[in-house]
């Protein structure tokens, strides 16, 4: 609560009408604890309102500047806090001194001992953390003395406590006392926007906009839209913006600003029309072309056409070409996208994002050698630019691993720096490489040697060690290791899922089922838990009607998951519905050509009398993963040679 020693400060009657409602609001805020602890009062008007102002404002760059007072005039003493705030705000252009412009309008009021006492009392109250009495005192002083600095100080106090409603009341008084002082009007406009009073802010914002030099008016228009976009009254923001820009509609920046507001409001048709107007006014306006390309899937076709036209006229527009290439990717025009990235790479050979895009496109097209060249160039450029090359190292390691070049894969993973987010996964990858070469103990030793201070990292290492044990078919050790971790992390459902799957490999089906049902209870929308238990029952050819219900539930939660489709098809096949099983398996294999799905598809084809297609499917699946146990055992059962 406020310090009672200062509650007897006299207040002139004319101020009562303004002060009284503020006091009520402050007391309410105090009761809620909103002002509690807000004692750091170095926050000044300009810096506290940055949340509502663009970071580089054309408005602020043309603001009038306050002169630095050599000494407080006898007729109108500067409040100690105000002087402190002004000196603390040396980086704010809105209040920085400039001798070429007039200062604040100060009243001709005689300094009295009562005013001095009240100022000192308010500042002492602030130092003790009692903000409400200090705020009330400065508001009362501003009304009585008509000194705008008193109002400014009350604004600073309210902003320091993040009480925007009270700051707005004080800012209105500040502007009323000195309507020609631009920092006051700018702050008032910002607060009115930030508190949802757009209509009240419009005259002030238009006045500010009209003071901006012609050379910077376009930028000021865009900053004005950014400010309005932060208002809680977005629904009325477009109409407000259009009214303020009524005389600027032939400026491309005005059309772009309106388009941004329309997109925020979900009016894509209006935004498209505004952007087209902007590009007609200025055909090489890259900002408008880029926004057009980001509008969404519904506008993708027209956006692609628009960006192509723009690039035909402006072939050196780097960001527009990059946006065009990404749109082509999103539209699955991979060859066309690659050509655009190749053009970018020729013009900007050191651009990391372009090199990575080309690498990934070549990986997708199954051109590992070309991908490797781009990745190596990316890695080299990243080293020269002192950037994190981890993404390239991971892909290079994967390419090396795919061709069984384990030393090369380890070399790339070893290059990932300790300060990279990819460091721990890379070390786990190195351990897995050792396990792939039959060096399980060395892989485990590598994991044990990694220093992990955070619990989540320690758990990740334990889970990785379990994976190594599973890969070496040491299921019992893996299950025991995870059992300890599940006990230590009982609420980690991902860990519990892994534990259940390892228990199944170890033929502890009761443990597996208990784990999956616990996940279903905790996470009823977890499709993988239903799928795991349903598939387990199906594979063991037991409780098939129950397995069907579980897998139908999984399918309803994740209908496009190819592995769930495979599971559902498999139980239908076991229940005798070969036709539906075949349809589901064809669809699943089309989405994800994976060896185990191929094994199931081949078996159902064989049992449906389509042996030639079955053999073809199995042999194609072998190319995907020749070591898959399900595939090899299936082919062996049907006496089909690899």
C-alpha positions as semicolon CSV with decimal commas, in nm:
position;residue;x (nm);y (nm);z (nm)
1;X;0,000;0,000;0,000
2;X;0,108;0,365;-0,047
3;X;0,321;0,525;0,221
4;X;0,071;0,707;0,449
5;X;0,314;0,986;0,531
6;X;0,242;1,144;0,192
7;X;-0,133;1,100;0,172
8;X;-0,200;1,440;0,330
9;X;-0,036;1,636;0,046
10;X;-0,276;1,918;-0,042
11;X;-0,421;1,919;-0,392
12;X;-0,585;2,217;-0,561
13;X;-0,956;2,177;-0,624
14;X;-0,936;2,209;-1,007
15;X;-0,732;1,892;-1,024
16;X;-0,971;1,680;-0,826
17;X;-1,182;1,581;-1,124
18;X;-0,878;1,441;-1,303
19;X;-0,688;1,300;-1,006
20;X;-0,977;1,119;-0,838
21;X;-1,041;0,856;-1,107
22;X;-0,667;0,801;-1,145
23;X;-0,634;0,738;-0,772
24;X;-0,911;0,481;-0,789
25;X;-0,743;0,301;-1,074
26;X;-0,408;0,307;-0,902
27;X;-0,554;0,167;-0,583
28;X;-0,711;-0,111;-0,784
29;X;-0,379;-0,183;-0,948
30;X;-0,205;-0,183;-0,613
31;X;-0,458;-0,426;-0,473
32;X;-0,381;-0,660;-0,763
33;X;-0,009;-0,614;-0,711
34;X;0,035;-0,464;-1,057
35;X;0,259;-0,183;-0,929
36;X;0,444;-0,396;-0,677
37;X;0,818;-0,400;-0,723
38;X;0,817;-0,153;-1,012
39;X;1,089;0,064;-0,863
40;X;1,332;0,089;-1,153
41;X;1,240;0,438;-1,272
42;X;1,518;0,487;-1,521
43;X;1,251;0,396;-1,779
44;X;1,160;0,715;-1,963
45;X;0,876;0,810;-2,192
46;X;1,050;0,728;-2,518
47;X;1,213;0,401;-2,409
48;X;0,908;0,263;-2,228
49;X;0,681;0,310;-2,526
50;X;0,914;0,126;-2,765
51;X;0,673;-0,167;-2,761
52;X;0,436;0,045;-2,966
53;X;0,686;0,233;-3,183
54;X;0,886;0,104;-3,484
55;X;1,253;0,052;-3,410
56;X;1,362;0,316;-3,662
57;X;1,096;0,579;-3,687
58;X;1,078;0,852;-3,946
59;X;0,853;1,029;-3,698
60;X;1,118;1,030;-3,427
61;X;1,387;1,142;-3,669
62;X;1,200;1,466;-3,733
63;X;1,086;1,532;-3,378
64;X;1,159;1,860;-3,201
65;X;1,433;1,833;-2,942
66;X;1,430;1,952;-2,585
67;X;1,711;2,191;-2,487
68;X;1,934;2,079;-2,207
69;X;1,856;2,313;-1,916
70;X;2,168;2,475;-1,780
71;X;1,983;2,542;-1,458
72;X;1,626;2,526;-1,343
73;X;1,454;2,864;-1,396
74;X;1,326;3,021;-1,079
75;X;0,977;3,057;-1,219
76;X;0,942;2,689;-1,314
77;X;1,171;2,445;-1,135
78;X;1,248;2,116;-1,307
79;X;1,133;1,819;-1,104
80;X;1,432;1,621;-0,983
81;X;1,290;1,304;-1,134
82;X;1,225;1,474;-1,465
83;X;1,581;1,597;-1,484
84;X;1,703;1,250;-1,397
85;X;1,484;1,097;-1,666
86;X;1,594;1,343;-1,929
87;X;1,959;1,280;-1,856
88;X;1,906;0,904;-1,858
89;X;1,743;0,912;-2,199
90;X;2,042;1,027;-2,400
91;X;1,978;0,760;-2,663
92;X;1,622;0,869;-2,734
93;X;1,585;1,104;-3,028
94;X;1,242;1,207;-2,907
95;X;1,385;1,392;-2,606
96;X;1,746;1,458;-2,700
97;X;1,859;1,820;-2,676
98;X;1,891;2,036;-2,985
99;X;1,959;2,407;-2,965
100;X;1,802;2,480;-3,303
101;X;1,442;2,422;-3,196
102;X;1,234;2,575;-2,917
103;X;1,202;2,393;-2,589
104;X;0,901;2,294;-2,385
105;X;0,639;2,553;-2,310
106;X;0,690;2,632;-1,941
107;X;0,444;2,827;-1,723
108;X;0,529;3,141;-1,532
109;X;0,466;3,000;-1,186
110;X;0,648;3,117;-0,878
111;X;0,852;2,855;-0,702
112;X;0,706;2,789;-0,358
113;X;0,822;2,584;-0,066
114;X;0,506;2,376;-0,098
115;X;0,595;2,274;-0,457
116;X;0,952;2,190;-0,355
117;X;0,826;1,983;-0,064
118;X;0,580;1,790;-0,280
119;X;0,843;1,713;-0,547
120;X;1,092;1,594;-0,286
121;X;0,824;1,387;-0,114
122;X;0,722;1,224;-0,442
123;X;1,081;1,136;-0,531
124;X;1,146;0,994;-0,185
125;X;0,828;0,789;-0,217
126;X;0,958;0,654;-0,548
127;X;1,288;0,555;-0,393
128;X;1,095;0,358;-0,132
129;X;0,896;0,178;-0,400
130;X;0,566;0,357;-0,333
131;X;0,469;0,454;-0,686
132;X;0,102;0,538;-0,645
133;X;0,148;0,840;-0,410
134;X;0,427;0,975;-0,632
135;X;0,210;0,943;-0,943
136;X;-0,083;1,116;-0,773
137;X;0,141;1,396;-0,646
138;X;0,287;1,473;-0,988
139;X;-0,058;1,467;-1,150
140;X;-0,185;1,713;-0,888
141;X;0,122;1,936;-0,934
142;X;0,079;1,935;-1,312
143;X;-0,282;2,045;-1,283
144;X;-0,204;2,314;-1,027
145;X;0,116;2,457;-1,173
146;X;0,042;2,385;-1,544
147;X;0,404;2,269;-1,571
148;X;0,425;2,000;-1,845
149;X;0,733;1,851;-1,682
150;X;0,522;1,743;-1,387
151;X;0,286;1,563;-1,623
152;X;0,578;1,409;-1,807
153;X;0,713;1,270;-1,481
154;X;0,378;1,113;-1,399
155;X;0,381;0,948;-1,743
156;X;0,726;0,808;-1,674
157;X;0,614;0,663;-1,341
158;X;0,311;0,493;-1,494
159;X;0,513;0,356;-1,787
160;X;0,781;0,227;-1,552
161;X;0,507;0,029;-1,377
162;X;0,360;-0,081;-1,714
163;X;0,024;0,078;-1,630
164;X;-0,069;0,198;-1,979
165;X;-0,416;0,318;-1,883
166;X;-0,277;0,551;-1,618
167;X;0,006;0,656;-1,850
168;X;-0,258;0,753;-2,108
169;X;-0,437;0,978;-1,857
170;X;-0,107;1,149;-1,770
171;X;-0,005;1,179;-2,136
172;X;-0,332;1,352;-2,222
173;X;-0,261;1,604;-1,948
174;X;0,097;1,651;-2,073
175;X;-0,025;1,717;-2,427
176;X;-0,298;1,949;-2,298
177;X;-0,040;2,157;-2,112
178;X;0,198;2,175;-2,410
179;X;0,016;2,083;-2,733
180;X;0,298;2,206;-2,958
181;X;0,566;1,989;-2,794
182;X;0,609;1,692;-3,031
183;X;0,743;1,434;-2,783
184;X;0,421;1,482;-2,586
185;X;0,197;1,443;-2,889
186;X;0,396;1,148;-3,022
187;X;0,377;0,965;-2,692
188;X;0,007;1,036;-2,655
189;X;-0,060;0,900;-3,005
190;X;0,141;0,586;-2,929
191;X;-0,043;0,524;-2,604
192;X;-0,381;0,579;-2,766
193;X;-0,293;0,323;-3,034
194;X;-0,154;0,080;-2,778
195;X;-0,463;0,100;-2,560
196;X;-0,707;0,065;-2,848
197;X;-0,818;0,428;-2,891
198;X;-0,745;0,453;-3,262
199;X;-1,006;0,717;-3,340
200;X;-0,857;0,952;-3,080
201;X;-0,506;0,888;-3,214
202;X;-0,586;0,964;-3,579
203;X;-0,558;1,348;-3,568
204;X;-0,226;1,330;-3,385
205;X;-0,086;1,065;-3,620
206;X;-0,192;1,258;-3,929
207;X;-0,031;1,569;-3,785
208;X;0,291;1,376;-3,724
209;X;0,284;1,223;-4,070
210;X;0,244;1,564;-4,230
211;X;0,558;1,686;-4,053
212;X;0,775;1,414;-4,207
213;X;0,989;1,535;-4,501
214;X;0,881;1,416;-4,844
215;X;1,191;1,202;-4,885
216;X;1,096;0,992;-4,583
217;X;0,719;0,995;-4,612
218;X;0,696;0,651;-4,771
219;X;0,893;0,493;-4,487
220;X;0,684;0,684;-4,233
221;X;0,365;0,540;-4,387
222;X;0,495;0,185;-4,340
223;X;0,596;0,263;-3,982
224;X;0,251;0,405;-3,918
225;X;0,099;0,074;-4,027
226;X;0,338;-0,117;-3,800
227;X;0,224;0,094;-3,507
228;X;-0,145;0,041;-3,582
229;X;-0,087;-0,335;-3,623
230;X;0,009;-0,348;-3,254
231;X;-0,321;-0,202;-3,145
232;X;-0,575;-0,434;-2,978
233;X;-0,838;-0,277;-3,210
234;X;-0,719;-0,448;-3,529
235;X;-1,074;-0,482;-3,659
236;X;-1,097;-0,107;-3,710
237;X;-0,732;-0,062;-3,801
238;X;-0,779;-0,090;-4,179
239;X;-1,050;0,177;-4,194
240;X;-0,846;0,400;-3,965
241;X;-0,535;0,355;-4,179
242;X;-0,727;0,431;-4,499
243;X;-0,863;0,754;-4,350
244;X;-0,517;0,867;-4,246
245;X;-0,370;0,782;-4,589
246;X;-0,653;0,935;-4,792
247;X;-0,410;1,180;-4,956
248;X;-0,140;0,917;-5,014
249;X;-0,323;0,648;-5,209
250;X;-0,104;0,708;-5,516
251;X;0,203;0,611;-5,318
252;X;0,304;0,243;-5,348
253;X;0,398;0,244;-4,979
254;X;0,040;0,333;-4,888
255;X;-0,095;0,040;-5,089
256;X;0,161;-0,193;-4,930
257;X;0,071;-0,067;-4,581
258;X;-0,299;-0,130;-4,645
259;X;-0,223;-0,476;-4,787
260;X;-0,033;-0,568;-4,469
261;X;-0,329;-0,465;-4,255
262;X;-0,567;-0,656;-4,480
263;X;-0,357;-0,972;-4,449
264;X;-0,354;-0,933;-4,070
265;X;-0,734;-0,918;-4,083
266;X;-0,759;-1,222;-4,313
267;X;-0,876;-1,024;-4,616
268;X;-0,656;-1,195;-4,878
269;X;-0,864;-1,074;-5,172
270;X;-0,832;-0,713;-5,057
271;X;-0,460;-0,759;-4,990
272;X;-0,407;-0,901;-5,339
273;X;-0,584;-0,602;-5,496
274;X;-0,378;-0,359;-5,286
275;X;-0,050;-0,530;-5,378
276;X;-0,140;-0,528;-5,745
277;X;-0,208;-0,155;-5,715
278;X;0,130;-0,108;-5,547
279;X;0,308;-0,292;-5,828
280;X;0,124;-0,090;-6,092
281;X;0,240;0,229;-5,924
282;X;0,595;0,096;-5,888
283;X;0,669;-0,213;-6,103
284;X;1,009;-0,271;-5,937
285;X;0,872;-0,253;-5,580
286;X;1,035;-0,562;-5,434
287;X;0,868;-0,538;-5,092
288;X;0,523;-0,563;-5,255
289;X;0,633;-0,849;-5,479
290;X;0,771;-1,042;-5,181
291;X;0,454;-0,998;-4,977
292;X;0,247;-1,112;-5,274
293;X;0,451;-1,432;-5,282
294;X;0,388;-1,498;-4,911
295;X;0,011;-1,475;-4,914
296;X;-0,067;-1,846;-4,895
297;X;-0,153;-2,163;-5,091
298;X;-0,476;-2,015;-5,228
299;X;-0,286;-1,737;-5,403
300;X;0,016;-1,949;-5,499
301;X;-0,057;-1,969;-5,872
302;X;-0,111;-1,596;-5,911
303;X;0,184;-1,524;-5,682
304;X;0,414;-1,740;-5,895
305;X;0,298;-1,562;-6,209
306;X;0,336;-1,221;-6,045
307;X;0,687;-1,290;-5,916
308;X;0,793;-1,429;-6,254
309;X;0,673;-1,110;-6,423
310;X;0,850;-0,903;-6,159
311;X;1,177;-1,095;-6,205
312;X;1,158;-1,061;-6,582
313;X;1,169;-0,684;-6,525
314;X;1,406;-0,696;-6,226
315;X;1,642;-0,993;-6,275
316;X;1,877;-0,875;-5,997
317;X;1,609;-0,872;-5,725
318;X;1,772;-1,124;-5,491
319;X;1,501;-1,161;-5,226
320;X;1,225;-1,180;-5,486
321;X;1,406;-1,459;-5,671
322;X;1,457;-1,649;-5,348
323;X;1,087;-1,612;-5,266
324;X;1,001;-1,727;-5,620
325;X;1,217;-2,037;-5,581
326;X;1,053;-2,123;-5,249
327;X;0,708;-2,082;-5,404
328;X;0,803;-2,321;-5,681
329;X;0,919;-2,568;-5,417
330;X;0,589;-2,536;-5,234
331;X;0,411;-2,599;-5,563
332;X;0,622;-2,915;-5,616
333;X;0,787;-2,765;-5,926
334;X;1,124;-2,900;-5,817
335;X;1,311;-2,869;-6,147
336;X;1,199;-2,509;-6,193
337;X;1,291;-2,430;-5,833
338;X;1,637;-2,581;-5,881
339;X;1,699;-2,359;-6,184
340;X;1,616;-2,050;-5,977
341;X;1,848;-2,159;-5,696
342;X;2,122;-2,228;-5,951
343;X;2,076;-1,875;-6,085
344;X;2,104;-1,741;-5,730
345;X;2,415;-1,951;-5,666
346;X;2,587;-1,809;-5,975
347;X;2,511;-1,451;-5,872
348;X;2,561;-1,496;-5,497
349;X;2,806;-1,788;-5,462
350;X;2,862;-1,733;-5,090
351;X;2,493;-1,748;-4,986
352;X;2,454;-2,039;-4,743
353;X;2,076;-2,078;-4,777
354;X;2,105;-2,118;-5,155
355;X;2,377;-2,382;-5,126
356;X;2,172;-2,581;-4,875
357;X;1,861;-2,562;-5,094
358;X;2,054;-2,701;-5,390
359;X;2,204;-2,976;-5,176
360;X;1,864;-3,086;-5,049
361;X;1,709;-3,076;-5,395
362;X;1,983;-3,305;-5,523
363;X;1,942;-3,539;-5,227
364;X;1,570;-3,556;-5,299
365;X;1,645;-3,635;-5,664
366;X;1,883;-3,912;-5,549
367;X;2,191;-3,735;-5,682
368;X;2,422;-3,780;-5,382
369;X;2,740;-3,674;-5,564
370;X;2,598;-3,335;-5,668
371;X;2,448;-3,291;-5,321
372;X;2,785;-3,368;-5,165
373;X;2,954;-3,098;-5,375
374;X;2,707;-2,832;-5,260
375;X;2,732;-2,950;-4,899
376;X;3,111;-2,935;-4,904
377;X;3,093;-2,583;-5,046
378;X;2,842;-2,492;-4,776
379;X;3,074;-2,629;-4,508
380;X;3,370;-2,436;-4,648
381;X;3,170;-2,111;-4,669
382;X;3,035;-2,160;-4,317
383;X;3,388;-2,198;-4,182
384;X;3,501;-1,881;-4,361
385;X;3,196;-1,688;-4,238
386;X;3,237;-1,826;-3,883
387;X;2,887;-1,972;-3,909
388;X;2,765;-2,304;-3,775
389;X;2,817;-2,562;-4,049
390;X;2,654;-2,842;-3,850
391;X;2,364;-2,886;-4,091
392;X;2,601;-2,961;-4,379
393;X;2,820;-3,189;-4,167
394;X;2,519;-3,401;-4,069
395;X;2,410;-3,450;-4,430
396;X;2,766;-3,521;-4,541
397;X;2,795;-3,782;-4,267
398;X;2,469;-3,942;-4,381
399;X;2,592;-3,963;-4,741
400;X;2,917;-4,123;-4,624
401;X;2,728;-4,367;-4,399
402;X;2,502;-4,470;-4,687
403;X;2,805;-4,582;-4,884
404;X;2,946;-4,757;-4,573
405;X;3,234;-4,509;-4,545
406;X;3,225;-4,498;-4,167
407;X;3,555;-4,311;-4,114
408;X;3,437;-4,028;-4,342
409;X;3,102;-4,013;-4,166
410;X;3,276;-3,991;-3,830
411;X;3,509;-3,719;-3,961
412;X;3,215;-3,497;-4,059
413;X;3,031;-3,548;-3,730
414;X;3,352;-3,476;-3,537
415;X;3,367;-3,129;-3,694
416;X;3,048;-3,015;-3,520
417;X;3,141;-2,764;-3,251
418;X;3,053;-2,809;-2,885
419;X;2,855;-2,482;-2,885
420;X;2,629;-2,608;-3,165
421;X;2,279;-2,736;-3,093
422;X;2,371;-3,036;-3,308
423;X;2,671;-3,135;-3,093
424;X;2,497;-3,391;-2,872
425;X;2,305;-3,557;-3,160
426;X;2,633;-3,570;-3,353
427;X;2,809;-3,754;-3,070
428;X;2,519;-3,997;-3,049
429;X;2,552;-4,044;-3,425
430;X;2,921;-4,123;-3,386
431;X;2,837;-4,388;-3,127
432;X;2,581;-4,539;-3,364
433;X;2,844;-4,552;-3,639
434;X;3,064;-4,758;-3,408
435;X;2,774;-4,991;-3,332
436;X;2,709;-5,031;-3,705
437;X;3,068;-5,160;-3,735
438;X;3,016;-5,409;-3,453
439;X;3,201;-5,190;-3,202
440;X;2,924;-5,171;-2,944
441;X;3,149;-5,134;-2,641
442;X;3,338;-4,848;-2,805
443;X;3,010;-4,677;-2,891
444;X;2,887;-4,709;-2,533
445;X;3,221;-4,579;-2,403
446;X;3,187;-4,276;-2,629
447;X;2,841;-4,203;-2,488
448;X;2,964;-4,249;-2,130
449;X;3,243;-3,998;-2,194
450;X;3,010;-3,716;-2,298
451;X;2,964;-3,451;-2,030
452;X;2,596;-3,368;-2,000
453;X;2,495;-3,127;-1,725
454;X;2,125;-3,098;-1,807
455;X;1,884;-3,381;-1,714
456;X;1,731;-3,388;-2,063
457;X;2,076;-3,441;-2,216
458;X;2,157;-3,716;-1,967
459;X;1,831;-3,889;-2,055
460;X;1,901;-3,853;-2,427
461;X;2,232;-4,034;-2,378
462;X;2,064;-4,319;-2,189
463;X;1,804;-4,358;-2,461
464;X;2,077;-4,357;-2,724
465;X;2,264;-4,628;-2,536
466;X;1,948;-4,836;-2,534
467;X;1,925;-4,796;-2,912
468;X;2,281;-4,926;-2,947
469;X;2,193;-5,231;-2,739
470;X;1,881;-5,293;-2,947
471;X;2,082;-5,268;-3,268
472;X;2,309;-5,538;-3,129
473;X;2,001;-5,745;-3,029
474;X;2,088;-5,719;-2,660
475;X;1,724;-5,658;-2,576
476;X;1,740;-5,762;-2,212
477;X;2,010;-5,507;-2,129
478;X;1,827;-5,237;-2,321
479;X;1,502;-5,307;-2,137
480;X;1,670;-5,302;-1,796
481;X;1,844;-4,973;-1,875
482;X;1,517;-4,808;-1,980
483;X;1,328;-4,952;-1,682
484;X;1,552;-4,747;-1,452
485;X;1,496;-4,432;-1,655
486;X;1,118;-4,482;-1,664
487;X;1,120;-4,507;-1,288
488;X;1,321;-4,184;-1,266
489;X;1,104;-4,004;-1,526
490;X;0,753;-4,141;-1,476
491;X;0,581;-3,862;-1,670
492;X;0,790;-3,888;-1,986
493;X;0,557;-4,059;-2,234
494;X;0,814;-4,069;-2,516
495;X;1,051;-4,258;-2,289
496;X;0,770;-4,491;-2,182
497;X;0,689;-4,562;-2,549
498;X;1,050;-4,654;-2,620
499;X;1,054;-4,878;-2,313
500;X;0,738;-5,055;-2,429
501;X;0,876;-5,118;-2,777
502;X;1,200;-5,263;-2,637
503;X;0,997;-5,482;-2,400
504;X;0,811;-5,622;-2,700
505;X;1,140;-5,705;-2,874
506;X;1,234;-5,885;-2,553
507;X;0,900;-6,075;-2,573
508;X;0,772;-5,915;-2,252
509;X;0,434;-5,846;-2,408
510;X;0,259;-5,775;-2,079
511;X;0,511;-5,497;-2,003
512;X;0,465;-5,356;-2,352
513;X;0,084;-5,355;-2,328
514;X;0,089;-5,194;-1,984
515;X;0,315;-4,916;-2,116
516;X;0,099;-4,846;-2,421
517;X;-0,226;-4,841;-2,224
518;X;-0,072;-4,598;-1,977
519;X;0,021;-4,370;-2,268
520;X;-0,333;-4,396;-2,408
521;X;-0,471;-4,289;-2,070
522;X;-0,229;-3,998;-2,037
523;X;-0,241;-3,900;-2,406
524;X;-0,568;-4,024;-2,559
525;X;-0,476;-3,861;-2,893
526;X;-0,145;-4,045;-2,924
527;X;-0,198;-4,243;-3,244
528;X;0,135;-4,425;-3,218
529;X;0,044;-4,595;-2,890
530;X;-0,274;-4,741;-3,041
531;X;-0,080;-4,843;-3,350
532;X;0,199;-5,011;-3,154
533;X;-0,031;-5,225;-2,942
534;X;-0,263;-5,305;-3,233
535;X;0,025;-5,412;-3,454
536;X;0,179;-5,617;-3,174
537;X;-0,143;-5,813;-3,129
538;X;-0,172;-5,858;-3,506
539;X;0,183;-5,985;-3,544
540;X;0,119;-6,239;-3,268
541;X;-0,211;-6,327;-3,438
542;X;-0,402;-6,287;-3,112
543;X;-0,710;-6,083;-3,007
544;X;-0,750;-5,966;-3,367
545;X;-1,092;-5,797;-3,319
546;X;-0,938;-5,589;-3,040
547;X;-0,635;-5,516;-3,257
548;X;-0,869;-5,397;-3,534
549;X;-1,040;-5,150;-3,298
550;X;-0,705;-5,017;-3,177
551;X;-0,578;-4,967;-3,531
552;X;-0,901;-4,806;-3,649
553;X;-0,861;-4,561;-3,361
554;X;-0,501;-4,493;-3,464
555;X;-0,612;-4,439;-3,825
556;X;-0,882;-4,192;-3,719
557;X;-0,620;-3,991;-3,529
558;X;-0,359;-3,999;-3,808
559;X;-0,527;-4,103;-4,135
560;X;-0,231;-4,024;-4,363
561;X;0,036;-4,209;-4,165
562;X;0,168;-4,485;-4,398
563;X;0,282;-4,705;-4,109
564;X;-0,063;-4,695;-3,949
565;X;-0,213;-4,778;-4,291
566;X;0,025;-5,075;-4,308
567;X;-0,080;-5,194;-3,962
568;X;-0,450;-5,158;-4,040
569;X;-0,403;-5,342;-4,369
570;X;-0,216;-5,619;-4,191
571;X;-0,492;-5,686;-3,938
572;X;-0,753;-5,679;-4,215
573;X;-0,546;-5,935;-4,405
574;X;-0,524;-6,153;-4,096
575;X;-0,903;-6,125;-4,060
576;X;-0,949;-6,235;-4,424
577;X;-1,021;-5,903;-4,598
578;X;-0,750;-5,928;-4,865
579;X;-0,903;-5,672;-5,101
580;X;-0,915;-5,386;-4,852
581;X;-0,576;-5,488;-4,717
582;X;-0,433;-5,464;-5,068
583;X;-0,583;-5,119;-5,125
584;X;-0,440;-4,987;-4,799
585;X;-0,096;-5,139;-4,861
586;X;-0,071;-4,997;-5,212
587;X;-0,159;-4,656;-5,075
588;X;0,086;-4,684;-4,784
589;X;0,370;-4,802;-5,011
590;X;0,297;-4,514;-5,248
591;X;0,335;-4,266;-4,963
592;X;0,639;-4,430;-4,804
593;X;0,830;-4,691;-5,003
594;X;0,968;-4,879;-4,703
595;X;1,098;-5,236;-4,684
596;X;0,858;-5,373;-4,421
597;X;0,555;-5,223;-4,596
598;X;0,687;-5,376;-4,919
599;X;0,714;-5,714;-4,746
600;X;0,348;-5,699;-4,640
601;X;0,232;-5,575;-4,981
602;X;0,418;-5,859;-5,154
603;X;0,265;-6,120;-4,925
604;X;-0,091;-5,999;-4,981
605;X;-0,027;-5,983;-5,355
606;X;0,102;-6,340;-5,349
607;X;-0,197;-6,468;-5,152
608;X;-0,427;-6,282;-5,394
609;X;-0,283;-6,475;-5,689
610;X;-0,050;-6,200;-5,817
611;X;0,281;-6,379;-5,765
612;X;0,477;-6,197;-6,037
613;X;0,389;-5,856;-5,894
614;X;0,471;-5,988;-5,547
615;X;0,821;-6,092;-5,657
616;X;0,873;-5,754;-5,826
617;X;0,761;-5,568;-5,513
618;X;0,988;-5,769;-5,285
619;X;1,293;-5,717;-5,506
620;X;1,225;-5,344;-5,524
621;X;1,195;-5,338;-5,144
622;X;1,531;-5,515;-5,113
623;X;1,692;-5,218;-5,288
624;X;1,548;-4,994;-5,018
625;X;1,678;-5,202;-4,728
626;X;1,838;-5,536;-4,797
627;X;1,883;-5,606;-4,425
628;X;1,518;-5,577;-4,322
629;X;1,433;-5,889;-4,118
630;X;1,061;-5,887;-4,203
631;X;1,128;-5,866;-4,575
632;X;1,391;-6,140;-4,580
633;X;1,190;-6,379;-4,364
634;X;0,881;-6,323;-4,581
635;X;1,071;-6,399;-4,903
636;X;1,221;-6,707;-4,739
637;X;0,877;-6,838;-4,643
638;X;0,766;-6,813;-5,005
639;X;1,093;-6,956;-5,141
640;X;1,170;-6,639;-5,338
641;X;1,540;-6,573;-5,385
642;X;1,669;-6,219;-5,326
